[in-house]
């Protein structure tokens, strides 16, 4: 699975977080998460039988820039 962070505006964005709340039908495959930007990944239980993946970017996202976060998941 893949998702992109995109700042279409001209201003820099600070404290950017990308959040993916997996449905109970998906199981995150451990150690497969990646980010094209420096980020900290937090994995927490979502109370629904799966997890929430939260990437917190370490640096502001400048205007008109983008990046990609990715991970693998198995269908249960």
C-alpha positions, -999 to +999 in steps of 0.1 A: +000+000+000+012+034-008+001+070+000+016+103-007+020+135+013+016+165-010+016+202-002-001+219-032+001+253-016+029+278-015+035+278+023+056+255+043+036+230+065+049+221+100+042+191+122+029+170+093+014+136+102+002+109+077-022+085+094-035+052+080-061+034+101-062-002+088-095-020+087-098-053+106-095-071+072-059-059+068-029-071+088+002-049+087+033-068+077+060-060+103+090-039+093+077-030+058+069+007+064+090+033+046+089+070+039+107+090+013+111+118+039+127+117+073+098+106+096+091+087+128+066+059+126+042+050+154+022+018+153-008+016+177-037-008+182-069+007+167-093-013+189-109-029+159-085-058+154-058-040+134-035-010+137-030+027+131+002+037+113+012+073+120+042+089+103+053+122+118+076+142+095+108+154+111+111+185+090+085+209+075+070+201+041+078+230+018+053+243-006+048+225-039+066+194-027+056+158-021+067+125-006+056+089-003+049+065+025+045+028+019+039-005+037+027-040+031-005-055+045-021-090+042-058-095+037-071-118+064 
